[in-house]
Amino acid sequence: MCQYYIIMCMKNKETTAKVGMNIRLRRTRLSMTQEELAFRSGVSNNMISNVERGIQSPTVETVAAIAKVLDIELYKLFIFED
């Protein structure tokens, strides 16, 4: 059980980091600042920074709000190129 938990935590951190990277890539392609994205999506600047760096896992509602501001379908933030 303990080993399974550690593996799941590692995978969740990897997913968090990849979603954050996709958010950053989309934001920068739109020439949008973290501050603008935070304001328009209704979250703090710190939250956007932490999500993009893979430090903090956002809720589904937060990712949906970010996706709306970035004009991208939610599921596309979960497509990862390895």
N, C-alpha and C positions, 0 to 999 in steps of 0.2 A: 504493500500500500504506500509506504513512504517513497519508494523509488518512483512509483507511478505519479505521485504528487509532484515530485521534483521535475520529472519530464514534462508534465503538463504546465508547470510554472515557466519552464524554459520556453516551451512553445508559445505560451501566451505572451511572454516578453518579446519573442521574435515577431509575433503578429503585431503587437503594439508598435514596435519599432518600424515595421514595414508600412503599416497604415500611416504612421507619422511621416514617414519619408514620402509617401504618395501625396499626402496633404501638402507638404512643403513643395514638392515638385509642381503640383497644380497651382499653388499660390504664387510661386515665383514666375511661372509661365504667364500668369495674368498680371504680373508686375504689381502685386498687392503686398502690402506690408503685413506683418503679424498683427500690428495694432489695428489696422483696418479690418482684417479678418475677424479678430476678436470682437470688435465693436459691432460689426454687422451680423455676427452669429450669436451675440449675446453672452459671450464668455469672457473671462479675463485674459489679458495679454500673457500672463504667466501660464495659464492653461494651454494656450496655443503653443507657446514655447516648449512646455513640458511634453505635450503630445507629439510635436514634430521631432523632438529628441528621443522619443520612446521611453520617457521617464514616467509618464502618467497615462493610464488607460482611460480614454473617454467613455462616457455612456453612449448607448446607441442614439439617444436623443441628441447628444452633443455632436456626434459624427454626422447625423442627418442635417443638423443646422449648418454645420461647416460645409457639407456637400452642396447644400442649397445655395449658399453664398458663392461657392466656387463653381457653380453651374455645372455640376457633374453628378451623374447618377450614383447613389450611395454605394451600390455593389462594386463600382469601379475602383473605389478606394481600397477594396479587399482583393484586388487582382495583383499578384506579385510576380515579377520576373526574376527568376533565380539565376 
